[in-house]
Amino acid sequence: MFLARIRQTTVLVLPFLFLFAFAFANPVDAQNPASRTVDFDGDARTDYSVFRTSTNTWIINNSATNTFTFQRFGLTGDIFTPGDYDLDGRDDISVWRDGIFFVLRSSTNTISGYQFGIPGDEPVARDYDGDRRTDYAVVRRTGGRMIWYINNSSNNTFRIEQFGLEQDVTAPGDYDGDGRFDLAVYRAPASGQGTFFVKGSTTGFRAQTFGLPGDLVVPGDYDGDRKTDFAVVRTGTQYRWFILQSLSGVVSQVDLGTKPHIPTQGDYDGDGKTDVSVWDPGLGAYYTYTSLNGALRFYRFGQNGDIPIASFNTH
């Protein structure tokens, strides 16, 4: 069928600030698609989770109950594609391998396989039609262009669109706040500023100058207005997050991370805002700035060799 090779970026970040905050918030916006990621128990909070490559096991700390799930699923080298494929309000464990999505549906605890794409494509499964179910989707880089293939779960129709160039970085998100993910890419020249290009499902085409060559794209709704903000992480000795807040138009800057930490942004406190977060592979620990109270939370989870699931949304 269809699908270019995923750039699964493992990132590096963080100055060692050791503030320990363990407060949890009540879920306030379970259906904000711009901030809701990696929520396996349906409480509108991103769950700390890792994939253990030595045993091919997903290890999840369910934030609703503070219990742990251990699930063998997938193979080392698979691409993580978590999402709510069965519309039960919980993200399903899912991977993409050689043109097939494998999904462990949380509503039935059964495994489904869906062929979509070909080896070399990049999976970009999101909710593009606004029915709150994750749609199977891939991009294929060919002939200098980027082609998007989407299976709309609302009516089982297919959408094929050329958007972006072959060398662009994918950056899907709900940039216009209509509950549907938009086609989006980030393009950075060899020198000068980068540009985000968005085909909004409501607002149409938009180009936004933001970022520099070498930046990592870290989509999320950092200001809680239900719109994905343009956001990048600048690599270096210290990692610096730059976020263009769609609510105010102000650029915020957060320093968090150092090599070889991995960006793991998500809504860990359930306030409807994406939190700046990284995972330390050497220590096996998350560092998360919770937007609810501004504290830096340190949480030991995982071990060296694991891969944090939330890294799937870094490009």
C-alpha positions, 0 to 999 in steps of 0.5 A, a space after each residue: 500500500 503506502 508509507 519514509 523512514 521514521 526519524 525517531 529522535 532520542 533526545 538529550 536534555 537537562 540541567 540537574 535540578 532536583 526538586 521533588 514534587 509529587 502532587 497529582 491534579 484532578 483531570 479537567 480536560 479529558 478530551 483536549 486532543 492537543 495535550 492528551 497523549 499516552 493516557 492508558 487509563 483514561 484519567 486525562 493525564 499522561 502516564 509515565 511509561 517505558 518500553 523495555 527492549 530486553 524483554 519487549 515489554 511495555 511498563 506503565 504507571 497508571 496515574 489514576 490508581 498508581 498501579 503498574 501494567 506490564 505488557 509484552 507487545 511488539 519487537 525492538 525496532 518497532 515504532 510506537 503508535 499509541 492512541 485511542 483506536 477503539 473510542 473507550 477514552 484510553 490510549 491503546 498499546 500500539 506499534 507499527 512494523 513494516 507497513 502494519 499497525 498492531 494494536 492491543 485494544 484496551 476495550 476488549 484486550 484483543 490484538 488487531 493488525 491493520 496493513 497500512 503503508 509500506 516499509 520505509 514510510 513513517 507512521 503518523 497516527 492521530 485523530 484527523 477527522 475529529 471523531 476522537 478515535 486515532 486514525 491509521 496514517 502514514 507519510 511517504 517521502 518520494 520524488 522530493 515530496 511528502 505524501 500523507 495517507 490517512 484512513 478516516 475512522 469516522 467513515 472508513 474513507 481514505 485521504 491522500 494529500 501531498 503536503 511538505 517536501 521530502 526533507 521536512 520533519 512531520 509535526 501533526 497537531 491541532 493547530 486551529 483547535 477544532 478537535 481535528 489534527 492538521 497536516 503540518 511539517 517543519 522545514 529548516 534550511 542549512 542556515 537561518 530560521 526554520 518554518 512550520 507549514 500547517 494545513 489547518 482543517 478549519 483555518 487553511 494554510 499557515 506558515 510560521 517562522 520559528 526555530 533553527 536548523 537542528 531543533 527538535 519539534 515537540 508539539 503540545 498545547 502548553 498554554 491550555 487553549 486546546 490548540 497545538 503550539 509551535 514548539 522546539 527544543 534546541 540542542 547543545 550543552 544545555 537543552 532549551 525549549 522554545 514555545 510560541 504560545 497560541 493563546 498570547 503570541 508570546 514565546 516562552 523559554 524553558 531550560 530542561 535537559 542535557 545529553 543524553 536525555 529524551 524529550 517526553 512532553 505530555 500532560 502529567 498533571 491533568 490540567 489540560 496543558 502540556 508539561 515540559 518533560 524529559 527522561 534520563 536514560 542513565 538514571 531511569 528517571 523523568 524530570 517534569 515541569 508541572 504546569 499546574 504548580 510550576 514545580 519540577 517533579 523527579 520520578 524514578 521510572 525505568 532503567 538504562 536501555 528502556 525507551 520512554 513511550 512519550 518520545 513518540 511525539 518528538 520529531 
